[in-house]
């Protein structure tokens, strides 16, 4: 999980990935679940040369994509205006922020695996309880019987390349520990910290250097408190200079006022702390390693004053999942959509951040491999014949990340995960598609949906919120005494939060939805009946039954019907995709357009069976749907008609309509707690039971937004 380990060029990428695997294997770190099929590594006669040709891959992101994306964090801080907690709760949406104590952690220093442990210090230090003068060079050597021989060099000036050793004593493994002359790790300097000598070069670490044996092979550990450990992790995972980018904002912490980019470093500190503490005891003799297999740690030489501040500003903060510290995985770049799993998949809207001094090179990527290169990664399959994607996760371009792919050859085939395939072939991530020649290629999965997973929110008059399908719950007002009933809701454009609005214009915000103001303290001519959010989620409009418009945040006022005599009251509104206009709809289906909102038609002159209760705009803003109380749907502009409740023989009282995410279809909600799907809108199992527990009457439905990043659109 190292952002700075990224490199350009497929040859370099393949080398890095393989090197990390070999280092982890040598350290005894690889878990069984990370290994591909054993058949891939069995001995076999060399395969015949593959047919001349190549495969061109196009993809998104760098790394596994689970949890947070480091580039996206920077983007949310610089361009989204988010603080560290908002960033964390977006990526780890099913967690809460908690606190914990500063405890010791045992870190494997993998570069010294299998080697003697040689230490020194510029101040007095001890090894296995014996004190040594400043500049002494001391070795811990693992004997065949499992004891540790303590040797002292004739050298007295630190690390040397050709030391001469004399034995001081022999101790049990539990005593093979080197300690500095101070226990205050947070205040150690190069003058009194321990240095680990590697080929004559000193590498400085806070805390102790301890010896361990793994299957008879020596291992080197740094035993240090977590907060000091993080000082060497955070700048190794996210560049410290990120904390200098952007305009100055108030962090609300002991760090004082810092540039916006500092929030990304604060988020990284909390993630690294949580990941480390969730790993306690993972390797038995140690808790975590110092490489990209775990999270990168470079000791004191990796520290930076900027990231030291980020660690201090978040001291003790961790992410909690089901009462335990969450294993907060992160990767350099998600490509625009996280992978899901332990933490629900979410849009990573600012993964493509590109500002002066910080431009994500791997939001989009491409790589071309010859057939011979791919064939060399699967030697037991014979001559390469085909690549077939058999499953994708359903989030984003091409149907999302590759969940499984079948590699076929003249000697058989193997089906592996997309992550494993990317690892084996040196691709940046498992989110890819491909074209090429010389073999059979099937990049589209027939075994899995290539459309985003369905999901939506439903809110009730009592402030309850049900998150259905892929939607993530960020909280509700259920159980709270409200001054007025809730009449509607709006979701933030990235799917990371939502607002509820009451009939007095009171606003309740959840997740990454920010509070920008309300009419809760005003005397209104008519009650509020609905709301719409601006495209970037930094503002919203409220509309009253007389068509009065109230704008907050970056929402602009473009006009209203507040001074008009209306045939029927206003019942809802919708905003244009660029936020420079909006429509209002009355209960007779009359449409009023303002700003750049275009008029595409209305039911104002029709005789309706039931009054119109709401409207929704199409994603491109070139049309809209109206829904009546009997579930009748009326389409205008480019809004497609794919069915209605009366046409399907369904009865009930409809309250609102919402388009399905990324497909040609929509949902209609009824007060009876039914959600009817039309067109390609996926029917979501368990929806009815999720709605049955909502207090009050059901008032609105909102799907997870599927909009382009407003930064680039």
PALUM-442123 format. One line per field, with one value per residue (C-alpha): residue number from 1; x, y, z. Coordinates in nm, 3 decimals. Layout:
% PALUM-442123
i	NUM:...
east	X:...
north	Y:...
up	Z:...
% end
This chain:
% PALUM-442123
i	1:2:3:4:5:6:7:8:9:10:11:12:13:14:15:16:17:18:19:20:21:22:23:24:25:26:27:28:29:30:31:32:33:34:35:36:37:38:39:40:41:42:43:44:45:46:47:48:49:50:51:52:53:54:55:56:57:58:59:60:61:62:63:64:65:66:67:68:69:70:71:72:73:74:75:76:77:78:79:80:81:82:83:84:85:86:87:88:89:90:91:92:93:94:95:96:97:98:99:100:101:102:103:104:105:106:107:108:109:110:111:112:113:114:115:116:117:118:119:120:121:122:123:124:125:126:127:128:129:130:131:132:133:134:135:136:137:138:139:140:141:142:143:144:145:146:147:148:149:150:151:152:153:154:155:156:157:158:159:160:161:162:163:164:165:166:167:168:169:170:171:172:173:174:175:176:177:178:179:180:181:182:183:184:185:186:187:188:189:190:191:192:193:194:195:196:197:198:199:200:201:202:203:204:205:206:207:208:209:210:211:212:213:214:215:216:217:218:219:220:221:222:223:224:225:226:227:228:229:230:231:232:233:234:235:236:237:238:239:240:241:242:243:244:245:246:247:248:249:250:251:252:253:254:255:256:257:258:259:260:261:262:263:264:265:266:267:268:269:270:271:272:273:274:275:276:277:278:279:280:281:282:283:284:285:286:287:288:289:290:291:292:293:294:295:296:297:298:299:300:301:302:303:304:305:306:307:308:309:310:311:312:313:314:315:316:317:318:319:320:321:322:323:324:325:326:327:328:329:330:331:332:333:334:335:336:337:338:339:340:341:342:343:344:345:346:347:348:349:350:351:352:353:354:355:356:357:358:359:360:361:362:363:364:365:366:367:368:369:370:371:372:373:374:375:376:377:378:379:380:381:382:383:384:385:386:387:388:389:390:391:392:393:394:395:396:397:398:399:400:401:402:403:404:405:406:407:408:409:410:411:412:413:414:415:416:417:418:419:420:421:422:423:424:425:426:427:428:429:430:431:432:433:434:435:436:437:438:439:440:441:442:443:444:445:446:447:448:449:450:451:452:453:454:455:456:457:458:459:460:461:462:463:464:465:466:467:468:469:470:471:472:473:474:475:476:477:478:479:480:481:482:483:484:485:486:487:488:489:490:491:492:493:494:495:496:497:498:499:500:501:502:503:504:505:506:507:508:509:510:511:512:513:514:515:516:517:518:519:520:521:522:523:524:525:526:527:528:529:530:531:532:533:534:535:536:537:538:539:540:541:542:543:544:545:546:547:548:549:550:551:552:553:554:555:556:557:558:559:560:561:562:563:564:565:566:567:568:569:570:571:572:573:574:575:576:577:578:579:580:581:582:583:584:585:586:587:588:589:590:591:592:593:594:595:596:597:598:599:600:601:602:603:604:605:606:607:608:609:610:611:612:613:614:615:616:617:618:619:620:621:622:623:624:625:626:627:628:629:630:631:632:633:634:635:636:637:638:639:640:641:642:643:644:645:646:647:648:649:650:651:652:653:654:655:656:657:658:659:660:661:662:663:664:665:666:667:668:669:670:671:672:673:674:675:676:677:678:679:680:681:682:683:684:685:686:687:688:689:690:691:692:693:694:695:696:697:698:699:700:701:702:703:704:705:706:707:708:709:710:711:712:713
east	0.000:0.256:0.164:0.523:0.614:0.427:0.637:0.571:0.624:0.491:0.839:0.910:0.566:0.610:0.950:0.813:0.521:0.737:1.003:0.747:0.615:0.962:1.051:0.730:0.784:1.142:1.015:0.758:0.480:0.263:-0.078:-0.230:-0.511:-0.264:-0.119:-0.251:-0.328:-0.034:-0.059:0.069:0.403:0.445:0.732:0.646:0.815:0.845:0.536:0.551:0.585:0.255:0.107:0.245:0.027:-0.036:-0.306:-0.369:-0.513:-0.696:-0.770:-0.833:-0.645:-0.338:-0.375:-0.658:-0.905:-1.039:-1.112:-0.962:-0.776:-0.479:-0.509:-0.883:-0.823:-0.605:-0.871:-1.150:-0.935:-0.820:-1.116:-1.404:-1.343:-1.372:-1.206:-1.033:-1.337:-1.558:-1.296:-1.270:-1.645:-1.691:-1.447:-1.523:-1.894:-1.998:-1.753:-1.741:-1.450:-1.322:-1.010:-0.754:-0.438:-0.080:0.058:0.382:0.389:0.642:0.748:0.940:1.233:1.219:1.536:1.740:1.556:1.796:2.087:2.262:2.125:2.392:2.316:2.491:2.411:2.578:2.480:2.512:2.283:2.225:2.190:2.047:2.092:2.460:2.552:2.774:2.950:2.849:2.977:3.001:2.893:2.709:2.581:2.304:2.373:2.123:2.287:2.174:2.027:1.800:2.000:2.146:2.515:2.598:2.917:3.103:3.310:3.650:3.509:3.402:3.270:2.930:2.856:3.151:3.173:3.439:3.388:3.593:3.378:3.439:3.172:3.025:2.767:2.477:2.112:1.766:1.557:1.335:1.642:1.785:1.677:1.872:1.748:1.833:1.937:1.590:1.237:1.085:1.058:0.874:1.174:1.453:1.699:1.970:2.214:2.048:1.836:1.941:2.073:2.043:2.358:2.294:2.612:2.782:2.499:2.304:1.922:1.774:1.465:1.283:1.236:1.405:1.562:1.465:1.562:1.322:1.351:1.121:1.168:1.531:1.600:1.674:1.424:1.475:1.201:1.155:0.950:0.805:0.488:0.224:0.229:0.607:0.574:0.323:0.576:0.773:0.464:0.252:0.515:0.613:0.253:0.142:0.391:0.443:0.439:0.069:0.018:0.145:-0.103:-0.421:-0.544:-0.521:-0.818:-0.893:-0.837:-1.003:-0.714:-0.403:-0.216:-0.374:-0.442:-0.302:-0.343:-0.633:-0.400:-0.315:-0.656:-0.540:-0.242:-0.466:-0.690:-0.382:-0.266:-0.598:-0.605:-0.246:-0.309:-0.626:-0.460:-0.164:-0.370:-0.603:-0.293:-0.174:-0.032:-0.080:0.261:0.287:0.638:0.546:0.246:0.319:0.589:0.758:0.695:0.411:0.278:0.159:0.221:0.551:0.762:1.106:1.183:1.328:1.478:1.128:0.986:0.873:0.767:0.447:0.331:0.446:0.185:-0.079:-0.007:-0.021:-0.341:-0.518:-0.351:-0.536:-0.807:-0.913:-1.197:-1.429:-1.635:-1.875:-1.698:-1.347:-1.068:-1.127:-0.862:-0.862:-0.701:-0.610:-0.448:-0.287:-0.568:-0.914:-0.971:-1.295:-1.484:-1.375:-1.382:-1.625:-1.596:-1.557:-1.637:-1.920:-1.818:-1.847:-1.775:-1.425:-1.510:-1.174:-0.944:-0.856:-0.722:-0.473:-0.342:-0.001:0.254:0.000:-0.158:-0.268:-0.094:-0.296:-0.659:-0.655:-0.378:-0.287:-0.043:0.038:0.174:0.289:0.128:0.467:0.480:0.138:0.212:0.530:0.317:0.114:0.375:0.173:-0.110:0.086:0.046:-0.180:-0.520:-0.758:-0.858:-1.220:-1.359:-1.618:-1.731:-1.716:-1.827:-2.077:-1.930:-1.820:-1.678:-1.692:-1.903:-1.641:-1.347:-1.265:-1.371:-1.263:-1.088:-1.014:-0.676:-0.683:-0.401:-0.337:-0.283:-0.594:-0.723:-0.725:-0.974:-0.829:-0.929:-0.876:-0.649:-0.433:-0.420:-0.313:-0.046:0.089:0.100:0.210:-0.107:-0.183:-0.516:-0.796:-1.015:-0.937:-1.061:-0.860:-0.836:-0.578:-0.494:-0.359:-0.587:-0.955:-1.042:-1.367:-1.342:-1.714:-1.856:-2.164:-2.185:-2.232:-2.425:-2.226:-2.442:-2.399:-2.570:-2.911:-2.968:-3.182:-3.288:-3.642:-3.730:-4.037:-4.228:-4.080:-3.726:-3.650:-3.419:-3.390:-3.083:-3.168:-2.932:-2.602:-2.710:-2.523:-2.699:-2.545:-2.809:-3.159:-3.382:-3.589:-3.668:-3.619:-3.910:-3.941:-4.104:-4.254:-4.269:-4.002:-4.127:-3.832:-3.462:-3.170:-2.849:-2.503:-2.374:-2.100:-2.335:-2.159:-2.446:-2.790:-3.012:-3.364:-3.594:-3.898:-4.206:-4.073:-3.749:-3.546:-3.244:-3.087:-2.755:-2.583:-2.260:-2.069:-2.376:-2.296:-2.537:-2.555:-2.860:-3.236:-3.567:-3.632:-3.636:-3.833:-4.205:-4.307:-4.608:-4.644:-4.478:-4.169:-4.257:-3.920:-3.551:-3.277:-2.900:-2.642:-2.425:-2.114:-2.311:-2.204:-2.551:-2.923:-3.257:-3.579:-3.916:-4.241:-4.597:-4.634:-4.317:-4.104:-3.735:-3.478:-3.115:-2.824:-2.452:-2.349:-2.708:-2.801:-3.145:-3.285:-3.646:-3.965:-4.343:-4.372:-4.540:-4.765:-5.123:-5.104:-5.381:-5.246:-4.978:-4.617:-4.532:-4.168:-3.859:-3.556:-3.221:-3.036:-2.712:-2.489:-2.680:-2.759:-3.132:-3.428:-3.785:-4.087:-4.390:-4.746:-4.999:-5.172:-4.841:-4.778:-4.404:-4.217:-3.857:-3.589:-3.223:-3.097:-3.379:-3.566:-3.940:-4.014:-4.388:-4.636:-4.969:-5.109:-5.377:-5.464:-5.732:-5.547:-5.684:-5.477:-5.267:-4.894:-4.682:-4.328:-4.073:-3.718:-3.486:-3.295:-2.916:-2.838:-3.109:-3.281:-3.602:-3.795:-4.044:-4.360:-4.532:-4.896:-5.046:-5.176:-4.826:-4.892:-4.570:-4.552:-4.236:-4.108:-3.795:-3.552:-3.705:-3.801:-4.129:-4.071:-4.391:-4.621:-4.824:-5.165:-5.018:-4.875:-5.205:-5.061:-5.260:-5.151:-5.072:-4.744:-4.533:-4.228:-4.020:-3.643:-3.435:-3.227:-2.853:-2.685:-2.965:-3.281:-3.538:-3.689:-3.850:-4.189:-4.250:-4.592:-4.715:-4.798:-4.424:-4.393:-4.121:-4.202:-3.917:-3.968:-3.746:-3.396:-3.421:-3.311:-3.554:-3.369:-3.445:-3.534:-3.653:-4.001:-3.868:-3.623:-3.909:-4.144:-3.948:-3.961:-4.168:-4.430:-4.551:-4.314:-4.250:-3.962:-3.717:-3.371:-3.130:-2.755:-2.641:-2.461:-2.329:-1.997:-1.739:-1.837:-1.467:-1.415:-1.760
north	0.000:0.257:0.553:0.652:0.302:0.370:0.365:0.414:0.154:-0.199:-0.354:-0.152:-0.229:-0.601:-0.588:-0.401:-0.638:-0.947:-0.801:-0.728:-1.082:-1.233:-1.014:-1.109:-1.477:-1.462:-1.304:-1.576:-1.320:-1.442:-1.569:-1.867:-1.655:-1.437:-1.725:-1.827:-2.183:-2.411:-2.539:-2.205:-2.268:-2.639:-2.756:-2.808:-2.822:-2.480:-2.389:-2.340:-1.978:-1.793:-1.678:-1.339:-1.070:-0.855:-0.746:-0.379:-0.310:0.005:0.051:0.268:0.306:0.163:-0.113:-0.318:-0.030:-0.143:0.128:0.472:0.601:0.824:1.042:1.071:1.184:1.465:1.558:1.564:1.788:2.029:2.039:1.896:2.113:1.816:1.777:1.460:1.312:1.363:1.189:0.896:0.848:0.857:0.574:0.374:0.452:0.169:0.271:0.529:0.733:0.629:0.653:0.416:0.412:0.447:0.092:-0.080:-0.244:-0.495:-0.411:-0.654:-0.477:-0.699:-0.578:-0.747:-1.082:-1.374:-1.154:-1.089:-0.794:-0.527:-0.210:0.106:0.449:0.784:0.761:0.493:0.196:-0.157:-0.497:-0.792:-0.595:-0.509:-0.144:-0.028:0.302:0.548:0.444:0.075:-0.177:-0.481:-0.794:-1.038:-1.369:-1.659:-1.986:-2.326:-2.407:-2.103:-1.888:-1.551:-1.478:-1.118:-0.992:-0.661:-0.515:-0.360:-0.066:0.228:0.470:0.321:0.093:-0.060:-0.275:-0.518:-0.554:-0.790:-0.956:-1.087:-1.268:-1.089:-1.351:-1.574:-1.509:-1.654:-1.507:-1.313:-1.119:-1.034:-0.670:-0.350:-0.045:0.324:0.539:0.694:0.558:0.880:0.763:1.077:1.295:1.075:1.229:1.082:1.145:0.903:0.668:0.319:0.254:-0.079:-0.143:-0.289:-0.347:-0.069:0.183:0.303:0.317:0.492:0.381:0.504:0.253:-0.086:-0.323:-0.679:-1.020:-1.299:-1.641:-1.756:-2.126:-2.100:-1.785:-1.450:-1.169:-0.807:-0.618:-0.255:-0.235:0.115:0.288:0.328:0.708:0.710:0.432:0.639:0.918:0.685:0.549:0.847:1.025:0.687:0.629:0.982:1.253:1.499:1.797:1.732:1.906:2.231:2.236:2.441:2.745:2.769:2.630:2.590:2.225:2.252:2.058:2.127:2.160:2.501:2.643:2.441:2.422:2.206:1.926:1.868:1.701:1.422:1.358:1.356:1.098:0.891:0.901:0.767:0.494:0.389:0.382:0.176:-0.065:-0.116:-0.173:-0.413:-0.619:-0.684:-1.036:-1.112:-1.278:-1.431:-1.308:-0.964:-0.745:-0.582:-0.551:-0.243:-0.311:-0.246:-0.591:-0.428:-0.054:0.116:0.222:0.383:0.468:0.806:0.867:0.865:1.125:1.478:1.768:1.810:1.451:1.457:1.729:1.520:1.228:1.453:1.622:1.284:1.122:0.807:0.834:0.507:0.378:0.132:-0.140:-0.345:-0.226:-0.330:-0.136:-0.163:-0.298:0.019:-0.089:0.182:0.201:0.471:0.520:0.365:0.482:0.656:0.380:0.181:-0.196:-0.271:-0.563:-0.492:-0.128:-0.055:0.049:0.425:0.675:0.820:1.146:1.320:1.028:1.210:1.512:1.711:2.033:2.199:1.965:1.682:1.505:1.142:0.953:0.635:0.746:0.615:0.395:0.173:-0.110:-0.341:-0.692:-0.935:-1.277:-1.421:-1.201:-1.313:-1.676:-1.664:-1.590:-1.910:-2.165:-2.481:-2.385:-2.438:-2.201:-1.910:-1.927:-1.687:-1.449:-1.444:-1.222:-1.430:-1.185:-0.815:-0.632:-0.402:-0.065:0.174:0.147:-0.187:-0.332:-0.259:-0.450:-0.798:-1.045:-1.352:-1.418:-1.743:-1.785:-2.061:-2.251:-2.567:-2.764:-2.640:-2.331:-2.166:-1.920:-1.669:-1.338:-1.017:-0.899:-1.209:-1.167:-0.804:-0.909:-1.184:-0.972:-0.644:-0.444:-0.150:-0.283:-0.533:-0.267:-0.314:-0.408:-0.523:-0.561:-0.734:-0.997:-1.350:-1.514:-1.520:-1.221:-1.172:-0.865:-0.848:-1.074:-1.277:-1.414:-1.082:-0.763:-0.492:-0.220:-0.063:-0.236:-0.098:0.105:0.385:0.572:0.611:0.866:0.901:1.188:1.100:1.143:0.774:0.668:0.321:0.244:-0.031:-0.237:-0.062:0.253:0.321:0.449:0.757:0.806:0.947:1.152:0.850:0.867:1.245:1.479:1.702:2.044:1.959:1.644:1.559:1.613:1.511:1.439:1.484:1.282:1.427:1.378:1.131:0.907:0.985:1.149:1.309:1.581:1.559:1.863:1.930:2.132:2.430:2.416:2.258:2.073:1.756:1.652:1.313:1.164:1.411:1.633:1.973:2.212:2.540:2.695:2.652:2.834:2.671:3.007:3.198:3.265:3.110:3.198:2.834:2.516:2.367:2.078:1.971:2.035:1.984:1.979:2.156:1.928:1.960:1.907:2.243:2.390:2.329:2.489:2.456:2.513:2.608:2.524:2.873:2.825:3.041:2.945:2.957:2.903:2.807:2.741:2.775:2.738:3.044:3.204:3.203:3.296:3.165:3.161:3.320:3.629:3.443:3.323:2.948:2.718:2.448:2.439:2.348:1.992:1.950:2.067:1.937:2.101:2.102:1.900:2.209:2.370:2.681:2.633:2.438:2.333:2.354:2.132:2.192:1.926:1.965:1.893:2.254:2.315:2.637:2.662:2.901:2.966:2.727:2.478:2.419:2.363:2.025:2.000:1.952:1.799:2.141:2.114:1.747:1.592:1.373:1.075:1.178:1.484:1.498:1.447:1.501:1.524:1.412:1.538:1.308:1.289:1.516:1.767:1.735:1.594:1.502:1.259:1.348:1.098:1.114:0.985:0.671:0.589:0.720:0.839:1.123:1.174:1.482:1.561:1.267:1.099:0.746:0.585:0.228:0.165:0.284:0.141:0.160:0.001:-0.282:-0.332:-0.211:-0.002:0.222:0.584:0.693:0.954:0.997:0.863:0.820:0.707:0.391:0.443:0.402:0.214:0.287:0.259:0.411:0.332:0.445:0.455:0.419:0.515:0.147:0.071:-0.078:0.014:-0.075:-0.103:-0.030:-0.078:-0.194:-0.076:-0.383:-0.523:-0.537:-0.827:-0.719:-0.373:-0.418:-0.542:-0.252:-0.004:-0.174:-0.051:0.317:0.528:0.765:0.776:0.730:1.059:1.025:0.805:0.900:0.678:0.677:0.952:0.846:1.179:1.278:1.452:1.823:1.903:1.759:1.779
up	0.000:-0.107:-0.324:-0.383:-0.505:-0.827:-1.143:-1.508:-1.780:-1.774:-1.738:-1.427:-1.282:-1.338:-1.165:-0.861:-0.814:-0.841:-0.615:-0.344:-0.372:-0.342:-0.044:0.132:0.062:0.190:0.510:0.560:0.522:0.237:0.345:0.167:0.028:-0.165:-0.365:-0.706:-0.802:-0.725:-1.082:-1.205:-1.037:-1.110:-1.327:-1.692:-2.027:-2.190:-2.389:-2.759:-2.860:-2.860:-3.186:-3.280:-3.136:-2.832:-2.592:-2.516:-2.172:-2.066:-1.700:-1.399:-1.071:-0.901:-0.643:-0.500:-0.463:-0.126:0.129:0.068:-0.236:-0.152:-0.463:-0.407:-0.050:-0.177:-0.432:-0.175:0.047:-0.225:-0.461:-0.264:0.041:0.279:0.617:0.734:0.907:0.601:0.386:0.625:0.665:0.288:0.215:0.530:0.534:0.768:1.040:1.317:1.449:1.792:2.002:2.150:2.360:2.244:2.269:2.155:1.812:1.673:1.316:1.092:0.922:0.615:0.439:0.715:0.699:0.739:0.845:1.174:1.369:1.407:1.605:1.717:1.860:1.906:2.274:2.538:2.469:2.591:2.426:2.621:2.941:2.883:2.846:2.561:2.503:2.234:1.891:1.981:1.720:1.860:1.685:1.776:1.598:1.598:1.702:1.574:1.913:1.910:2.149:2.055:2.067:2.159:1.993:2.011:1.730:1.774:1.577:1.797:1.535:1.443:1.149:0.967:0.654:0.785:1.162:1.380:1.645:1.996:2.197:2.498:2.599:2.497:2.583:2.524:2.246:2.488:2.605:2.264:2.268:2.201:2.391:2.350:2.643:2.661:2.675:2.538:2.178:2.071:2.162:2.028:1.785:1.565:1.851:2.094:1.881:1.777:1.429:1.249:1.044:0.698:0.495:0.690:0.648:0.955:0.947:1.252:1.443:1.748:2.029:2.054:1.802:1.892:1.759:1.663:1.504:1.223:1.138:1.242:1.042:1.211:1.193:1.294:1.478:1.571:1.892:1.921:2.034:1.763:1.753:1.698:1.443:1.245:1.208:0.980:0.801:0.697:0.480:0.331:0.218:0.118:0.015:0.300:0.063:0.001:0.334:0.181:-0.108:-0.123:0.061:0.439:0.630:0.999:1.093:1.432:1.588:1.790:1.460:1.406:1.060:0.770:0.390:0.271:0.161:0.526:0.564:0.330:0.558:0.866:0.700:0.609:0.971:1.101:0.834:0.904:1.280:1.238:0.994:1.227:1.539:1.358:1.269:1.625:1.656:1.287:1.241:1.587:1.659:1.515:1.444:1.108:0.843:0.696:0.326:0.083:0.172:0.499:0.497:0.421:0.721:0.691:1.050:1.143:0.798:0.655:0.893:0.806:1.031:0.826:0.869:1.233:1.278:1.102:1.336:1.642:1.523:1.507:1.808:1.910:1.642:1.480:1.265:1.440:1.272:1.487:1.800:1.687:1.517:1.143:0.905:0.697:0.374:0.125:-0.215:-0.424:-0.675:-0.697:-1.053:-0.955:-0.773:-0.469:-0.493:-0.211:0.027:0.398:0.320:0.074:-0.276:-0.324:-0.598:-0.561:-0.732:-0.704:-0.782:-1.103:-0.914:-1.120:-0.974:-0.983:-0.822:-0.777:-1.073:-1.046:-1.330:-1.280:-1.275:-1.633:-1.764:-2.057:-2.107:-2.397:-2.339:-2.603:-2.604:-2.512:-2.201:-2.084:-2.168:-1.956:-1.650:-1.702:-1.815:-1.745:-1.982:-2.300:-2.590:-2.494:-2.667:-2.495:-2.215:-2.098:-1.824:-1.639:-1.371:-1.292:-0.978:-1.150:-1.047:-1.321:-1.673:-1.857:-1.576:-1.310:-1.174:-1.298:-1.030:-1.227:-1.557:-1.739:-1.909:-2.171:-2.340:-2.538:-2.212:-2.033:-1.858:-1.518:-1.367:-1.121:-0.970:-1.161:-0.879:-0.917:-1.295:-1.254:-1.004:-1.230:-1.544:-1.385:-1.456:-1.229:-1.101:-1.158:-1.323:-1.691:-2.034:-2.335:-2.710:-2.926:-3.182:-3.206:-2.946:-2.850:-2.631:-2.434:-2.208:-2.126:-1.859:-1.947:-1.595:-1.416:-1.468:-1.639:-1.490:-1.147:-0.859:-0.773:-0.464:-0.328:-0.016:0.115:0.380:0.599:0.756:1.096:0.963:0.914:0.631:0.477:0.266:0.018:-0.199:-0.269:-0.084:0.241:0.552:0.712:0.982:1.023:1.254:1.357:1.726:1.739:1.807:1.499:1.485:1.146:0.937:0.681:0.324:0.109:0.070:-0.168:-0.199:-0.252:-0.603:-0.500:-0.302:0.025:0.212:0.202:0.339:0.478:0.465:0.685:0.590:0.788:0.586:0.865:0.721:0.859:0.701:0.710:0.575:0.358:0.315:0.464:0.634:0.442:0.604:0.637:0.668:1.004:1.181:0.915:0.884:0.554:0.341:0.246:0.370:0.204:-0.028:-0.166:-0.227:-0.487:-0.443:-0.660:-0.874:-0.656:-0.335:-0.193:-0.179:-0.225:-0.304:-0.107:-0.274:-0.103:-0.212:-0.362:-0.566:-0.342:-0.377:-0.098:-0.198:0.027:-0.019:-0.384:-0.506:-0.713:-0.731:-1.086:-1.019:-0.861:-0.884:-0.541:-0.687:-0.934:-0.900:-0.953:-1.067:-0.839:-0.569:-0.641:-0.533:-0.631:-0.817:-1.008:-1.088:-1.420:-1.434:-1.430:-1.143:-1.345:-1.351:-1.218:-1.287:-1.058:-1.103:-0.980:-0.884:-1.223:-1.396:-1.489:-1.542:-1.463:-1.584:-1.464:-1.550:-1.818:-1.754:-2.080:-2.113:-2.276:-2.208:-1.924:-1.829:-1.740:-2.008:-1.947:-1.730:-1.482:-1.294:-0.992:-0.914:-0.994:-0.682:-0.808:-1.088:-1.172:-1.447:-1.682:-1.624:-1.921:-1.830:-2.167:-2.029:-1.717:-1.570:-1.377:-1.151:-1.038:-0.714:-0.889:-1.017:-1.366:-1.533:-1.787:-1.992:-2.172:-2.373:-2.378:-2.072:-2.182:-2.085:-1.962:-1.767:-1.491:-1.206:-1.379:-1.690:-1.481:-1.300:-0.969:-0.725:-0.441:-0.368:-0.526:-0.351:-0.576:-0.865:-0.896:-1.195:-1.153:-1.151:-1.488:-1.666:-1.862:-1.587:-1.274:-0.940:-0.810:-0.433:-0.270:0.075:0.128:0.133:-0.214:-0.462:-0.823:-1.072:-1.441:-1.743:-1.651:-1.290:-1.091:-0.838:-0.506:-0.269:0.083:-0.014:0.134:0.468:0.483:0.437:0.680:0.979:0.891:1.133:0.989:0.629:0.334:0.154:-0.092:-0.280:-0.404:-0.594:-0.548:-0.786:-1.102:-1.219:-1.372:-1.157:-1.167:-1.155:-1.504:-1.663
% end
